[in-house]
């Protein structure tokens, strides 16, 4: 049997080799499940800044590209609560299953007067609301 034919047979049987080799998809950012803590600080300077710091739990260590994403509205929400989503990219490959923590921060310069608080979205019941005033 030729080397190419052997590679094709092994590849189809075991998912290895150049022919019929399946590629694992690259992990995409996702919303983290459990929001543990939310801290707000208003910096009274010109222009004023709102600093939002969020700590969340991850199912494994190694999450990367952790970021806090602010929702964009056509019209401000009537309740005055700004929505945020905490996103992170899970690690690739096999990792140990140990609960870990990660933190992200957003500094909003010249935030609007209508903002009374923030709502950080996790998955399921992982939502936290924190008021400024």
N, C-alpha and C positions, 0 to 999 in steps of 0.2 A: 504494500500500500504506500502510496506517495505521501510525503510529509504534509502537503496541502490537504489531501483527502483525510488524513488522520486528524489534522487540526479541525476540519469541518465536522467530522463525526464526534470528536470530543467536545467541540463547541456546542453542538446541538444537544448532546447528552447532559453536559454539565454546565452549560452557560459560560464556557471559557473559550479563549482563542479569538482570532480576528473575525471569523465568520460567525454570524448569529450572536455576537456578543452584545449583551444588554448593558446599557449605560444607566447607572443610578442617576436619578434627577438631582440637580443641584438644589439644596434646601433653599426655600424662599422665606422671607421675613413673615412672621405671624404674630398675632396678638397674644401676649402672654396671659396665662390663666389667672393667677392670683396676685392681686395688688395688695401689698402688705402695708405700705405707708405712703402718705402724701404730705409734703410740706410746702407751704406757701410763704413767700416773703415779698413784701412790697418795698421797693427801694424808692424813697421819696427824693428824686432828683429830677433834673430837666433833661429829657422827658422821663416820667416815672417808668419803672420796670417791674414786671411781675416775674418772680423766679419760682418755677414749679419743679420740685424734685420728687421723683417717684421711685420707690423700691418695690420690686416684685420677686416672686418665687419662680424658679425654673425647675423643671423635672430633672435636669442634668447640668453639670458644669459645661462651659464651653460655648454658651450662646454669644454671638457676635453681632455687630452692627445694631446695638441697642439704641433705640431712639424714641423720643416722645413726639408724637405727631398731633398737631393742633387741627381740629376740624375747621373748615372754612364755610361760612354761612352766607347766603344771599341777603337775609335779613337777620338781625340779632335775635337770639332766642328770648322768648318772653320771660322765662324764669331767670335770665341773667347768668346762666351756668354755661361756661365754655367747656366743650367736650374735647378730650384728648384720648389718644390710643397709644399704648405702649407696645412697640414692635421690636422683635429681635429675630435673628436668624439662628436656627438650631444647629448644633455641630453636625459634621458629616461623619459617617461611619459608626462603629460601635463605641459607645461611651458608657461609663458607669452610671447607674441610676441612683444618684445622690441629690437630694433637694438642695438647691443653691439659691443665692440671691444675686440680683443685678439691679443697678440703679441708672436712671437717666434723668436729664435735666433740660428744661427749656427756659430761656430768658426772653420774655416778651417785652420789647422796648416800646414805649408809648402805647400801652394797652388801652383799649377803649373804656370809657366811663361806665358803660352798661354791665361790665363784668363784675359779678358779685361772688363768683366762686368757680371751681373747676370740677369736672366729672371725668375721672380716669376710667376708661373701659378696659376690663379684662374679659376673659371668656366666662360665660355663665353668670354665676353670682359674684364674679371678681370685679365689681364696680365700686369705686369709692368716690364720695363727694366731699369736697372741702370748701368751706366758705371763707371769703376774704374778710368780710365785715360782719 
